[in-house]
Amino acid sequence: MKAHIVKIGNSKGIRLPKTLLQEAQLEDEVELQAEPGRILISKATKPRTGWAEAAERMHAHDEDRLLDPATPTRFDKDEWKWR
């Protein structure tokens, strides 16, 4: 399918047919990515999508430990007090 780039105010755009958007399962918000010779339109993802599952997988493989040992600071030694 071909489309024409048209002027929209100070910008340019294209009209996407409703059936094309439905077929691609795209709704109100999308992500755009430019590559030489093309623009990719993808379904927008929510921030941190999949982080909880990734953390669970890391824990299951014992990969969720600190990379460096904890380093006590002067605050820890002199000022911190448990209540």
MOPAC internal coordinates of N, CA, C and O (Angstrom, degrees):
PM7 1SCF
backbone

  N    0.0000 0     0.00 0     0.00 0    0    0    0
  C    1.4297 1     0.00 0     0.00 0    1    0    0
  C    1.5251 1   108.77 1     0.00 0    2    1    0
  O    1.2310 1   120.38 1   -44.84 1    3    2    1
  N    1.2948 1   116.88 1   135.16 1    3    2    1
  C    1.4596 1   121.66 1   178.01 1    5    3    2
  C    1.5182 1   109.45 1  -107.04 1    6    5    3
  O    1.2310 1   121.23 1   -27.40 1    7    6    5
  N    1.3427 1   115.26 1   152.60 1    7    6    5
  C    1.4641 1   121.39 1   176.48 1    9    7    6
  C    1.5131 1   108.10 1  -141.90 1   10    9    7
  O    1.2310 1   120.59 1   -24.70 1   11   10    9
  N    1.3182 1   116.48 1   155.30 1   11   10    9
  C    1.4589 1   121.95 1   177.97 1   13   11   10
  C    1.5185 1   109.88 1   -98.18 1   14   13   11
  O    1.2310 1   121.06 1   -38.40 1   15   14   13
  N    1.3200 1   115.57 1   141.60 1   15   14   13
  C    1.4554 1   120.54 1   173.41 1   17   15   14
  C    1.5205 1   106.76 1   -82.36 1   18   17   15
  O    1.2310 1   120.95 1   -53.86 1   19   18   17
  N    1.3433 1   115.79 1   126.14 1   19   18   17
  C    1.4627 1   120.76 1  -176.64 1   21   19   18
  C    1.5232 1   109.95 1  -120.76 1   22   21   19
  O    1.2310 1   121.30 1   -22.27 1   23   22   21
  N    1.3241 1   115.12 1   157.73 1   23   22   21
  C    1.4567 1   120.79 1   178.04 1   25   23   22
  C    1.5283 1   108.74 1   -79.73 1   26   25   23
  O    1.2310 1   120.86 1   -47.67 1   27   26   25
  N    1.3374 1   115.97 1   132.33 1   27   26   25
  C    1.4653 1   122.92 1   176.45 1   29   27   26
  C    1.5251 1   106.00 1  -130.94 1   30   29   27
  O    1.2310 1   120.27 1   -84.34 1   31   30   29
  N    1.3246 1   117.09 1    95.66 1   31   30   29
  C    1.4591 1   120.91 1  -175.63 1   33   31   30
  C    1.5182 1   109.54 1    64.16 1   34   33   31
  O    1.2310 1   120.40 1    52.44 1   35   34   33
  N    1.3360 1   116.83 1  -127.56 1   35   34   33
  C    1.4639 1   121.14 1   177.50 1   37   35   34
  C    1.5270 1   111.93 1   -88.94 1   38   37   35
  O    1.2310 1   120.18 1  -178.51 1   39   38   37
  N    1.3180 1   117.25 1     1.49 1   39   38   37
  C    1.4588 1   122.13 1  -178.14 1   41   39   38
  C    1.5124 1   110.40 1  -112.77 1   42   41   39
  O    1.2310 1   120.97 1     4.63 1   43   42   41
  N    1.3125 1   115.74 1  -175.37 1   43   42   41
  C    1.4557 1   121.96 1   173.81 1   45   43   42
  C    1.5194 1   107.33 1  -131.92 1   46   45   43
  O    1.2310 1   120.71 1   -22.76 1   47   46   45
  N    1.3192 1   116.24 1   157.24 1   47   46   45
  C    1.4562 1   119.77 1  -179.00 1   49   47   46
  C    1.5076 1   111.25 1  -161.58 1   50   49   47
  O    1.2310 1   121.55 1     0.23 1   51   50   49
  N    1.3221 1   114.65 1  -179.77 1   51   50   49
  C    1.4651 1   121.90 1   174.99 1   53   51   50
  C    1.5267 1   107.62 1  -133.26 1   54   53   51
  O    1.2310 1   121.21 1   -26.33 1   55   54   53
  N    1.3094 1   115.29 1   153.67 1   55   54   53
  C    1.4693 1   120.48 1   174.77 1   57   55   54
  C    1.5219 1   107.58 1   -95.78 1   58   57   55
  O    1.2310 1   121.66 1   -48.16 1   59   58   57
  N    1.3308 1   114.42 1   131.84 1   59   58   57
  C    1.4586 1   119.67 1   178.22 1   61   59   58
  C    1.5208 1   108.97 1  -106.17 1   62   61   59
  O    1.2310 1   119.77 1   -53.55 1   63   62   61
  N    1.3141 1   118.05 1   126.45 1   63   62   61
  C    1.4639 1   120.32 1   179.17 1   65   63   62
  C    1.5314 1   111.41 1   -61.36 1   66   65   63
  O    1.2310 1   121.00 1   -36.00 1   67   66   65
  N    1.3232 1   115.69 1   144.00 1   67   66   65
  C    1.4619 1   122.38 1  -178.82 1   69   67   66
  C    1.5255 1   111.50 1   -56.43 1   70   69   67
  O    1.2310 1   120.66 1   138.90 1   71   70   69
  N    1.3185 1   116.34 1   -41.10 1   71   70   69
  C    1.4717 1   119.61 1  -178.94 1   73   71   70
  C    1.5266 1   111.40 1   -64.35 1   74   73   71
  O    1.2310 1   120.28 1   144.56 1   75   74   73
  N    1.3349 1   117.08 1   -35.44 1   75   74   73
  C    1.4613 1   121.15 1   178.44 1   77   75   74
  C    1.5369 1   110.09 1   -66.55 1   78   77   75
  O    1.2310 1   120.52 1   136.89 1   79   78   77
  N    1.3339 1   116.61 1   -43.11 1   79   78   77
  C    1.4619 1   120.76 1   178.03 1   81   79   78
  C    1.5284 1   110.93 1   -64.53 1   82   81   79
  O    1.2310 1   120.29 1   140.02 1   83   82   81
  N    1.3150 1   117.06 1   -39.98 1   83   82   81
  C    1.4662 1   120.34 1   178.07 1   85   83   82
  C    1.5198 1   111.26 1   -65.32 1   86   85   83
  O    1.2310 1   120.42 1   137.46 1   87   86   85
  N    1.3161 1   116.80 1   -42.54 1   87   86   85
  C    1.4655 1   121.17 1   179.94 1   89   87   86
  C    1.5276 1   111.10 1   -63.57 1   90   89   87
  O    1.2310 1   120.50 1   143.29 1   91   90   89
  N    1.3279 1   116.65 1   -36.71 1   91   90   89
  C    1.4703 1   121.38 1   178.96 1   93   91   90
  C    1.5300 1   111.77 1   -82.69 1   94   93   91
  O    1.2310 1   120.13 1   174.98 1   95   94   93
  N    1.3293 1   117.36 1    -5.02 1   95   94   93
  C    1.4671 1   123.81 1  -178.93 1   97   95   94
  C    1.5277 1   111.36 1    58.13 1   98   97   95
  O    1.2310 1   121.17 1  -137.24 1   99   98   97
  N    1.3337 1   115.37 1    42.76 1   99   98   97
  C    1.4588 1   121.16 1   177.60 1  101   99   98
  C    1.5269 1   108.21 1  -102.15 1  102  101   99
  O    1.2310 1   121.16 1   -43.61 1  103  102  101
  N    1.3415 1   115.39 1   136.39 1  103  102  101
  C    1.4622 1   119.32 1  -177.39 1  105  103  102
  C    1.5200 1   110.28 1  -111.51 1  106  105  103
  O    1.2310 1   119.70 1    56.37 1  107  106  105
  N    1.3150 1   118.19 1  -123.63 1  107  106  105
  C    1.4617 1   121.26 1  -171.82 1  109  107  106
  C    1.5164 1   114.34 1   -83.40 1  110  109  107
  O    1.2310 1   119.62 1   145.13 1  111  110  109
  N    1.3234 1   118.34 1   -34.87 1  111  110  109
  C    1.4585 1   120.76 1  -174.60 1  113  111  110
  C    1.5257 1   109.67 1  -121.04 1  114  113  111
  O    1.2310 1   121.04 1   -44.47 1  115  114  113
  N    1.3312 1   115.61 1   135.53 1  115  114  113
  C    1.4570 1   121.24 1  -179.72 1  117  115  114
  C    1.5263 1   109.41 1  -132.86 1  118  117  115
  O    1.2310 1   120.92 1   -15.72 1  119  118  117
  N    1.3117 1   115.85 1   164.28 1  119  118  117
  C    1.4581 1   122.12 1   174.01 1  121  119  118
  C    1.5182 1   107.83 1  -108.80 1  122  121  119
  O    1.2310 1   120.58 1   -42.43 1  123  122  121
  N    1.3284 1   116.49 1   137.57 1  123  122  121
  C    1.4556 1   121.83 1   179.66 1  125  123  122
  C    1.5154 1   109.30 1  -112.20 1  126  125  123
  O    1.2310 1   120.99 1   -40.03 1  127  126  125
  N    1.3183 1   115.71 1   139.97 1  127  126  125
  C    1.4676 1   121.21 1   177.87 1  129  127  126
  C    1.5251 1   107.52 1  -138.23 1  130  129  127
  O    1.2310 1   121.14 1   -51.46 1  131  130  129
  N    1.3200 1   115.43 1   128.54 1  131  130  129
  C    1.4648 1   120.08 1  -179.42 1  133  131  130
  C    1.5191 1   110.19 1   -97.44 1  134  133  131
  O    1.2310 1   120.93 1   -45.31 1  135  134  133
  N    1.3115 1   115.83 1   134.69 1  135  134  133
  C    1.4617 1   124.08 1   173.61 1  137  135  134
  C    1.5199 1   106.23 1  -131.79 1  138  137  135
  O    1.2310 1   119.66 1   -21.98 1  139  138  137
  N    1.3095 1   118.26 1   158.02 1  139  138  137
  C    1.4683 1   118.80 1   179.22 1  141  139  138
  C    1.5387 1   111.34 1   -54.87 1  142  141  139
  O    1.2310 1   121.02 1   -60.30 1  143  142  141
  N    1.3204 1   115.66 1   119.70 1  143  142  141
  C    1.4608 1   120.65 1   176.44 1  145  143  142
  C    1.5098 1   115.40 1    84.53 1  146  145  143
  O    1.2310 1   119.22 1  -179.52 1  147  146  145
  N    1.3512 1   119.10 1     0.48 1  147  146  145
  C    1.4602 1   118.52 1   179.30 1  149  147  146
  C    1.5259 1   111.25 1  -160.24 1  150  149  147
  O    1.2310 1   121.61 1   -21.49 1  151  150  149
  N    1.3129 1   114.53 1   158.51 1  151  150  149
  C    1.4595 1   122.93 1   174.91 1  153  151  150
  C    1.5262 1   106.49 1  -121.97 1  154  153  151
  O    1.2310 1   120.24 1   -53.56 1  155  154  153
  N    1.3068 1   117.15 1   126.44 1  155  154  153
  C    1.4572 1   121.81 1  -179.90 1  157  155  154
  C    1.5257 1   109.09 1   -97.65 1  158  157  155
  O    1.2310 1   120.70 1   -46.90 1  159  158  157
  N    1.3177 1   116.27 1   133.10 1  159  158  157
  C    1.4556 1   122.56 1   177.29 1  161  159  158
  C    1.5204 1   106.80 1  -114.67 1  162  161  159
  O    1.2310 1   120.46 1   -57.43 1  163  162  161
  N    1.3327 1   116.73 1   122.57 1  163  162  161
  C    1.4672 1   121.61 1  -177.48 1  165  163  162
  C    1.5136 1   110.32 1  -128.97 1  166  165  163
  O    1.2310 1   121.06 1   -23.74 1  167  166  165
  N    1.3161 1   115.58 1   156.26 1  167  166  165
  C    1.4605 1   121.17 1   175.16 1  169  167  166
  C    1.5199 1   108.50 1   -59.80 1  170  169  167
  O    1.2310 1   120.35 1   -45.33 1  171  170  169
  N    1.3230 1   116.94 1   134.67 1  171  170  169
  C    1.4651 1   121.64 1   179.90 1  173  171  170
  C    1.5236 1   109.56 1   -70.66 1  174  173  171
  O    1.2310 1   121.15 1   -41.69 1  175  174  173
  N    1.3112 1   115.40 1   138.31 1  175  174  173
  C    1.4593 1   120.16 1   176.41 1  177  175  174
  C    1.5185 1   108.69 1  -105.05 1  178  177  175
  O    1.2310 1   121.24 1   -29.97 1  179  178  177
  N    1.3073 1   115.23 1   150.03 1  179  178  177
  C    1.4556 1   120.03 1   178.02 1  181  179  178
  C    1.5192 1   108.38 1   -77.31 1  182  181  179
  O    1.2310 1   120.14 1   -32.89 1  183  182  181
  N    1.3351 1   117.33 1   147.11 1  183  182  181
  C    1.4689 1   119.43 1   177.64 1  185  183  182
  C    1.5212 1   110.48 1   -56.56 1  186  185  183
  O    1.2310 1   121.18 1   -39.65 1  187  186  185
  N    1.3081 1   115.36 1   140.35 1  187  186  185
  C    1.4632 1   123.94 1   176.46 1  189  187  186
  C    1.5298 1   113.55 1    65.37 1  190  189  187
  O    1.2310 1   120.23 1  -159.35 1  191  190  189
  N    1.3187 1   117.16 1    20.65 1  191  190  189
  C    1.4574 1   119.91 1   176.84 1  193  191  190
  C    1.5246 1   109.31 1   -61.62 1  194  193  191
  O    1.2310 1   120.68 1   -51.78 1  195  194  193
  N    1.3080 1   116.31 1   128.22 1  195  194  193
  C    1.4625 1   121.89 1   177.42 1  197  195  194
  C    1.5177 1   115.00 1    87.69 1  198  197  195
  O    1.2310 1   119.80 1   176.52 1  199  198  197
  N    1.3387 1   117.99 1    -3.48 1  199  198  197
  C    1.4635 1   119.91 1  -178.10 1  201  199  198
  C    1.5275 1   111.38 1   -64.12 1  202  201  199
  O    1.2310 1   119.64 1   138.17 1  203  202  201
  N    1.3265 1   118.30 1   -41.83 1  203  202  201
  C    1.4679 1   121.07 1  -178.23 1  205  203  202
  C    1.5264 1   110.72 1   -62.21 1  206  205  203
  O    1.2310 1   120.47 1   136.75 1  207  206  205
  N    1.3221 1   116.70 1   -43.25 1  207  206  205
  C    1.4646 1   120.38 1   179.45 1  209  207  206
  C    1.5242 1   110.78 1   -65.98 1  210  209  207
  O    1.2310 1   120.44 1   140.49 1  211  210  209
  N    1.3317 1   116.76 1   -39.51 1  211  210  209
  C    1.4683 1   120.19 1   178.35 1  213  211  210
  C    1.5242 1   110.61 1   -64.30 1  214  213  211
  O    1.2310 1   120.20 1   140.41 1  215  214  213
  N    1.3263 1   117.22 1   -39.59 1  215  214  213
  C    1.4660 1   120.64 1   178.38 1  217  215  214
  C    1.5198 1   110.89 1   -65.02 1  218  217  215
  O    1.2310 1   120.33 1   140.87 1  219  218  217
  N    1.3215 1   116.98 1   -39.13 1  219  218  217
  C    1.4672 1   120.32 1   177.32 1  221  219  218
  C    1.5304 1   111.27 1   -63.90 1  222  221  219
  O    1.2310 1   120.36 1   138.35 1  223  222  221
  N    1.3380 1   116.91 1   -41.65 1  223  222  221
  C    1.4759 1   120.17 1   178.20 1  225  223  222
  C    1.5272 1   110.49 1   -64.84 1  226  225  223
  O    1.2310 1   120.36 1   138.51 1  227  226  225
  N    1.3278 1   116.92 1   -41.49 1  227  226  225
  C    1.4668 1   119.98 1   177.99 1  229  227  226
  C    1.5263 1   110.59 1   -61.37 1  230  229  227
  O    1.2310 1   120.33 1   136.99 1  231  230  229
  N    1.3385 1   116.98 1   -43.01 1  231  230  229
  C    1.4641 1   120.73 1  -179.98 1  233  231  230
  C    1.5269 1   110.58 1   -64.18 1  234  233  231
  O    1.2310 1   120.62 1   138.89 1  235  234  233
  N    1.3245 1   116.41 1   -41.11 1  235  234  233
  C    1.4642 1   120.58 1  -179.73 1  237  235  234
  C    1.5313 1   111.30 1   -62.35 1  238  237  235
  O    1.2310 1   120.06 1   149.43 1  239  238  237
  N    1.3297 1   117.49 1   -30.57 1  239  238  237
  C    1.4670 1   121.99 1  -179.98 1  241  239  238
  C    1.5338 1   112.14 1   -98.58 1  242  241  239
  O    1.2310 1   120.67 1  -168.75 1  243  242  241
  N    1.3366 1   116.32 1    11.25 1  243  242  241
  C    1.4725 1   122.46 1  -179.94 1  245  243  242
  C    1.5259 1   111.00 1    55.57 1  246  245  243
  O    1.2310 1   121.10 1  -138.33 1  247  246  245
  N    1.3367 1   115.50 1    41.67 1  247  246  245
  C    1.4624 1   121.41 1  -179.40 1  249  247  246
  C    1.5262 1   111.74 1  -112.07 1  250  249  247
  O    1.2310 1   120.44 1  -160.47 1  251  250  249
  N    1.3480 1   116.76 1    19.53 1  251  250  249
  C    1.4652 1   119.33 1  -176.11 1  253  251  250
  C    1.5318 1   112.19 1  -110.23 1  254  253  251
  O    1.2310 1   120.67 1  -152.86 1  255  254  253
  N    1.3093 1   116.32 1    27.14 1  255  254  253
  C    1.4681 1   120.21 1   177.25 1  257  255  254
  C    1.5235 1   109.63 1   -89.14 1  258  257  255
  O    1.2310 1   121.06 1   -18.25 1  259  258  257
  N    1.3483 1   115.59 1   161.75 1  259  258  257
  C    1.4573 1   120.25 1   176.90 1  261  259  258
  C    1.5223 1   110.01 1   -64.71 1  262  261  259
  O    1.2310 1   120.16 1   -34.63 1  263  262  261
  N    1.3069 1   117.30 1   145.37 1  263  262  261
  C    1.4625 1   121.00 1   178.41 1  265  263  262
  C    1.5264 1   111.18 1   -72.52 1  266  265  263
  O    1.2310 1   120.60 1   142.38 1  267  266  265
  N    1.3220 1   116.46 1   -37.62 1  267  266  265
  C    1.4630 1   121.84 1  -179.52 1  269  267  266
  C    1.5171 1   108.71 1  -117.17 1  270  269  267
  O    1.2310 1   120.36 1   -30.68 1  271  270  269
  N    1.3363 1   116.93 1   149.32 1  271  270  269
  C    1.4668 1   118.09 1   177.10 1  273  271  270
  C    1.5263 1   110.01 1   -66.40 1  274  273  271
  O    1.2310 1   121.20 1   -26.93 1  275  274  273
  N    1.3414 1   115.30 1   153.07 1  275  274  273
  C    1.4578 1   120.00 1   178.07 1  277  275  274
  C    1.5240 1   109.28 1   -64.17 1  278  277  275
  O    1.2310 1   120.26 1   -44.49 1  279  278  277
  N    1.3120 1   117.11 1   135.51 1  279  278  277
  C    1.4570 1   122.51 1  -179.80 1  281  279  278
  C    1.5245 1   108.69 1  -111.53 1  282  281  279
  O    1.2310 1   119.98 1   -68.24 1  283  282  281
  N    1.3531 1   117.63 1   111.76 1  283  282  281
  C    1.4573 1   118.92 1   179.52 1  285  283  282
  C    1.5295 1   110.87 1   -65.02 1  286  285  283
  O    1.2310 1   121.03 1   -35.66 1  287  286  285
  N    1.3229 1   115.64 1   144.34 1  287  286  285
  C    1.4566 1   121.17 1   178.21 1  289  287  286
  C    1.5269 1   109.52 1  -109.66 1  290  289  287
  O    1.2310 1   120.70 1    -5.94 1  291  290  289
  N    1.2917 1   116.27 1   174.06 1  291  290  289
  C    1.4669 1   120.81 1   177.76 1  293  291  290
  C    1.5322 1   109.63 1   -59.89 1  294  293  291
  O    1.2310 1   120.17 1   142.05 1  295  294  293
  N    1.3202 1   117.28 1   -37.95 1  295  294  293
  C    1.4561 1   120.92 1   177.32 1  297  295  294
  C    1.5262 1   110.08 1   -57.89 1  298  297  295
  O    1.2310 1   120.30 1   134.53 1  299  298  297
  N    1.3460 1   117.03 1   -45.47 1  299  298  297
  C    1.4636 1   120.60 1  -179.81 1  301  299  298
  C    1.5276 1   111.14 1   -61.00 1  302  301  299
  O    1.2310 1   120.01 1   139.19 1  303  302  301
  N    1.3108 1   117.59 1   -40.81 1  303  302  301
  C    1.4627 1   121.89 1  -175.69 1  305  303  302
  C    1.5230 1   112.17 1   -77.55 1  306  305  303
  O    1.2310 1   119.88 1   137.78 1  307  306  305
  N    1.3364 1   117.84 1   -42.22 1  307  306  305
  C    1.4602 1   120.51 1  -170.04 1  309  307  306
  C    1.5407 1   114.81 1  -101.96 1  310  309  307
  O    1.2310 1   120.10 1   146.88 1  311  310  309
  N    1.3290 1   117.42 1   -33.12 1  311  310  309
  C    1.4574 1   118.66 1  -169.15 1  313  311  310
  C    1.5292 1   115.05 1  -110.49 1  314  313  311
  O    1.2310 1   120.02 1   150.94 1  315  314  313
  N    1.3210 1   117.57 1   -29.06 1  315  314  313
  C    1.4590 1   120.08 1  -175.57 1  317  315  314
  C    1.5114 1   110.13 1   -71.90 1  318  317  315
  O    1.2310 1   120.59 1   -46.47 1  319  318  317
  N    1.3364 1   116.47 1   133.53 1  319  318  317
  C    1.4416 1   121.42 1   177.72 1  321  319  318
  C    1.5293 1   108.59 1  -136.14 1  322  321  319
  O    1.2310 1   120.25 1   -46.12 1  323  322  321
  N    1.3250 1   117.13 1   133.88 1  323  322  321
  C    1.4597 1   122.20 1   175.65 1  325  323  322
  C    1.5309 1   107.61 1   -78.10 1  326  325  323
  O    1.2310 1   120.14 1   -35.74 1  327  326  325
  N    1.2849 1   117.33 1   144.26 1  327  326  325
  C    1.4662 1   122.08 1   177.54 1  329  327  326
  C    1.4907 1   110.37 1  -110.99 1  330  329  327
  O    1.2310 1   120.10 1   180.00 1  331  330  329

